[in-house]
Amino acid sequence: MNRIKELQDFIGSQQSEITEFDERLIRKLIQQITVYDDRFTVRFKSGLEIDINE
């Protein structure tokens, strides 16, 4: 829960809307991206995992 609060505070402290790639923000949020033949998985530092099938 502390990590989630830290991420919420970081996002809330941003000066404006996110309109372009922000490597600092990505490094704060994402732990790992795994690429497979038919999909990829994004694992966030909060523990959430999302499978993307495209």
PyMOL CGO cylinders between C-alpha atoms (Angstrom):
from pymol import cmd
from pymol.cgo import CYLINDER

trace = [
    CYLINDER, 0.00, 0.00, 0.00, 2.87, 2.37, 0.71, 0.3, 1, 1, 1, 1, 1, 1,
    CYLINDER, 2.87, 2.37, 0.71, 4.21, 1.90, -2.83, 0.3, 1, 1, 1, 1, 1, 1,
    CYLINDER, 4.21, 1.90, -2.83, 0.79, 2.67, -4.34, 0.3, 1, 1, 1, 1, 1, 1,
    CYLINDER, 0.79, 2.67, -4.34, 0.53, 5.85, -2.25, 0.3, 1, 1, 1, 1, 1, 1,
    CYLINDER, 0.53, 5.85, -2.25, 4.01, 6.88, -3.39, 0.3, 1, 1, 1, 1, 1, 1,
    CYLINDER, 4.01, 6.88, -3.39, 3.02, 6.39, -7.04, 0.3, 1, 1, 1, 1, 1, 1,
    CYLINDER, 3.02, 6.39, -7.04, -0.23, 8.33, -6.58, 0.3, 1, 1, 1, 1, 1, 1,
    CYLINDER, -0.23, 8.33, -6.58, 1.69, 11.21, -4.99, 0.3, 1, 1, 1, 1, 1, 1,
    CYLINDER, 1.69, 11.21, -4.99, 4.21, 11.20, -7.83, 0.3, 1, 1, 1, 1, 1, 1,
    CYLINDER, 4.21, 11.20, -7.83, 1.51, 11.30, -10.52, 0.3, 1, 1, 1, 1, 1, 1,
    CYLINDER, 1.51, 11.30, -10.52, -0.39, 13.98, -8.64, 0.3, 1, 1, 1, 1, 1, 1,
    CYLINDER, -0.39, 13.98, -8.64, 2.72, 16.16, -8.44, 0.3, 1, 1, 1, 1, 1, 1,
    CYLINDER, 2.72, 16.16, -8.44, 3.11, 16.32, -12.22, 0.3, 1, 1, 1, 1, 1, 1,
    CYLINDER, 3.11, 16.32, -12.22, 2.69, 19.84, -13.58, 0.3, 1, 1, 1, 1, 1, 1,
    CYLINDER, 2.69, 19.84, -13.58, 0.38, 18.99, -16.48, 0.3, 1, 1, 1, 1, 1, 1,
    CYLINDER, 0.38, 18.99, -16.48, -1.33, 16.19, -18.32, 0.3, 1, 1, 1, 1, 1, 1,
    CYLINDER, -1.33, 16.19, -18.32, 0.91, 13.48, -19.71, 0.3, 1, 1, 1, 1, 1, 1,
    CYLINDER, 0.91, 13.48, -19.71, 1.04, 14.11, -23.47, 0.3, 1, 1, 1, 1, 1, 1,
    CYLINDER, 1.04, 14.11, -23.47, 4.31, 12.45, -24.42, 0.3, 1, 1, 1, 1, 1, 1,
    CYLINDER, 4.31, 12.45, -24.42, 6.56, 9.58, -23.35, 0.3, 1, 1, 1, 1, 1, 1,
    CYLINDER, 6.56, 9.58, -23.35, 8.05, 10.20, -19.90, 0.3, 1, 1, 1, 1, 1, 1,
    CYLINDER, 8.05, 10.20, -19.90, 10.84, 7.74, -19.11, 0.3, 1, 1, 1, 1, 1, 1,
    CYLINDER, 10.84, 7.74, -19.11, 11.00, 8.85, -15.47, 0.3, 1, 1, 1, 1, 1, 1,
    CYLINDER, 11.00, 8.85, -15.47, 7.31, 8.10, -15.01, 0.3, 1, 1, 1, 1, 1, 1,
    CYLINDER, 7.31, 8.10, -15.01, 7.59, 4.73, -16.79, 0.3, 1, 1, 1, 1, 1, 1,
    CYLINDER, 7.59, 4.73, -16.79, 10.48, 3.71, -14.55, 0.3, 1, 1, 1, 1, 1, 1,
    CYLINDER, 10.48, 3.71, -14.55, 8.39, 4.63, -11.48, 0.3, 1, 1, 1, 1, 1, 1,
    CYLINDER, 8.39, 4.63, -11.48, 5.36, 2.61, -12.62, 0.3, 1, 1, 1, 1, 1, 1,
    CYLINDER, 5.36, 2.61, -12.62, 6.53, -0.43, -14.59, 0.3, 1, 1, 1, 1, 1, 1,
    CYLINDER, 6.53, -0.43, -14.59, 8.63, -3.25, -13.19, 0.3, 1, 1, 1, 1, 1, 1,
    CYLINDER, 8.63, -3.25, -13.19, 8.83, -5.49, -16.25, 0.3, 1, 1, 1, 1, 1, 1,
    CYLINDER, 8.83, -5.49, -16.25, 7.49, -6.02, -19.78, 0.3, 1, 1, 1, 1, 1, 1,
    CYLINDER, 7.49, -6.02, -19.78, 7.62, -9.57, -21.14, 0.3, 1, 1, 1, 1, 1, 1,
    CYLINDER, 7.62, -9.57, -21.14, 7.15, -10.10, -24.89, 0.3, 1, 1, 1, 1, 1, 1,
    CYLINDER, 7.15, -10.10, -24.89, 5.77, -13.39, -26.23, 0.3, 1, 1, 1, 1, 1, 1,
    CYLINDER, 5.77, -13.39, -26.23, 5.01, -14.45, -29.82, 0.3, 1, 1, 1, 1, 1, 1,
    CYLINDER, 5.01, -14.45, -29.82, 1.30, -13.68, -29.52, 0.3, 1, 1, 1, 1, 1, 1,
    CYLINDER, 1.30, -13.68, -29.52, 1.06, -11.18, -26.64, 0.3, 1, 1, 1, 1, 1, 1,
    CYLINDER, 1.06, -11.18, -26.64, 2.99, -9.20, -24.08, 0.3, 1, 1, 1, 1, 1, 1,
    CYLINDER, 2.99, -9.20, -24.08, 2.62, -8.77, -20.33, 0.3, 1, 1, 1, 1, 1, 1,
    CYLINDER, 2.62, -8.77, -20.33, 3.16, -5.55, -18.41, 0.3, 1, 1, 1, 1, 1, 1,
    CYLINDER, 3.16, -5.55, -18.41, 3.95, -5.97, -14.70, 0.3, 1, 1, 1, 1, 1, 1,
    CYLINDER, 3.95, -5.97, -14.70, 3.57, -2.82, -12.62, 0.3, 1, 1, 1, 1, 1, 1,
    CYLINDER, 3.57, -2.82, -12.62, 5.50, -2.19, -9.42, 0.3, 1, 1, 1, 1, 1, 1,
    CYLINDER, 5.50, -2.19, -9.42, 2.17, -2.22, -7.58, 0.3, 1, 1, 1, 1, 1, 1,
    CYLINDER, 2.17, -2.22, -7.58, 1.88, -5.94, -8.44, 0.3, 1, 1, 1, 1, 1, 1,
    CYLINDER, 1.88, -5.94, -8.44, -0.79, -5.53, -11.12, 0.3, 1, 1, 1, 1, 1, 1,
    CYLINDER, -0.79, -5.53, -11.12, -0.19, -7.51, -14.33, 0.3, 1, 1, 1, 1, 1, 1,
    CYLINDER, -0.19, -7.51, -14.33, -1.89, -6.82, -17.66, 0.3, 1, 1, 1, 1, 1, 1,
    CYLINDER, -1.89, -6.82, -17.66, -1.79, -9.15, -20.68, 0.3, 1, 1, 1, 1, 1, 1,
    CYLINDER, -1.79, -9.15, -20.68, -2.12, -7.42, -24.04, 0.3, 1, 1, 1, 1, 1, 1,
    CYLINDER, -2.12, -7.42, -24.04, -3.17, -9.59, -26.98, 0.3, 1, 1, 1, 1, 1, 1,
    CYLINDER, -3.17, -9.59, -26.98, -2.76, -7.84, -30.32, 0.3, 1, 1, 1, 1, 1, 1,
]
cmd.load_cgo(trace, "trace")
